[in-house]
Amino acid sequence: MAAEPPSWHEGISSDNTKGLILALSSSFFIGGSFIVKKKGLKKAGASGIRAGAGGFTYLYEPLWWLGMITMIVGEIANFVAYAFAPALLVTPLGALSIIISAVLAHIILQEKLHIFGVLGCILCVVGSTTIVLHAPQEREIESVTEVWQMAMEPAFLLYATLVITSAVILIFHFIPQYGETHIMVYIGVCSLLGSLSVMGVKALGIAMKLTLSGVNQLVYPQTWIFAILVATFLLTQMNYLNKALDTFNTAVVSPIYYVMFTSLTILASVIMFKDWDRQSPAQVITELCGFVTILSGTFLLHKTKDMVDGLSTSSPIRLPKHVDEDRYNGMEGIPLRRQESMRLP
């Protein structure tokens, strides 16, 4: 009797499949939230101090809250996904949110999506598919204290120390001087702290999963320590991501943030959960190839969204203070903020 051909999902565990579905739905919500929040930030900035200039008028804008609610729904789905699947599977799928964000920005914000941007979207999908098909199985963890022991290992403690130190330096030294003119400053803080918040989110997701299965993890102080750390990191990320979105073009913020955040998160996961220890060299190389494919896609999206017919990003064009920004949404790469006429940064 002939052997039955393997199905497409052979080798993908039930938990990984659940994590995959949750991660995909998360990307749809988060990708849309970028656009809604950007509309809310622009509307709030028109009647008060912009977020990029330190204002908080967006907190009174219903459209911004709608974007926040959409993002929260996406983040909850993402949170649960980490309880079922490894970060090496869940995090790279955030590329889909870039595609959704780019397409909606093209339709709603009139931020033009060039043909090579479409190719970038395709590359993101191909890279994500490669990673999904070769992702490691989730590690069996029986208690949140086991995750805490992983976090207390010297290698991860060194990584966490370097990340927090770098974020503090960026916040107190570089942001006051370069935050309004260099996009990497705001995004650097978000990405660095984001890699730690994902590790905390995964720990909390595992704790909730075990608790719902009948093994209560809420009695362990480590669960609450992880919760406090995650809340602190997420609030800080939200603050500086808002500043980045209000100051720079959405189509530039999204891919750069994705690349930095995903790279650092994968590094943190490899150090803390030792994901690659359970895989062959061929699987690791395939995953890296998939990730490089995604990076290539996001690079194309960034460069083509940064292009305008007859314009290149090398032209440092600035907007006069009295000019309506909506008229210049097509000029990609120009920070969406009011500046003094002809003033250099």
Sequence and secondary structure as in RCSB ss.txt:
>XXXX:A:sequence
MAAEPPSWHEGISSDNTKGLILALSSSFFIGGSFIVKKKGLKKAGASGIRAGAGGFTYLYEPLWWLGMITMIVGE
IANFVAYAFAPALLVTPLGALSIIISAVLAHIILQEKLHIFGVLGCILCVVGSTTIVLHAPQEREIESVTEVWQM
AMEPAFLLYATLVITSAVILIFHFIPQYGETHIMVYIGVCSLLGSLSVMGVKALGIAMKLTLSGVNQLVYPQTWI
FAILVATFLLTQMNYLNKALDTFNTAVVSPIYYVMFTSLTILASVIMFKDWDRQSPAQVITELCGFVTILSGTFL
LHKTKDMVDGLSTSSPIRLPKHVDEDRYNGMEGIPLRRQESMRLP
>XXXX:A:secstr
       TTTT  HHHHHHHHHHHHHHHHHHHHHHHHHHHHHHHHTTS  GGGT  GGGG HHHHHHHHHHHHHH
HHHHHHHHHS HHHHGGGGHHHHHHHHHHHHHHS     HHHHHHHHHHHHHHHHHHHH         HHHHHHH
HTSHHHHHHHHHHHHHHHHIIIIIHHHHTTT HHHHHHHHHHHHHHHHHHHHHHHHHHHHHHTT   TTSHHHHH
HHHHHHHHHHHHHHHHHHHHHHS HHHHHHHHHHHHHHHHHHHHHHHH GGGGS HHHHHHHHHHHHHHHHHHHH
HHHHHT BTTB TTS     TTS GGGGTTSTTS SS   TT   
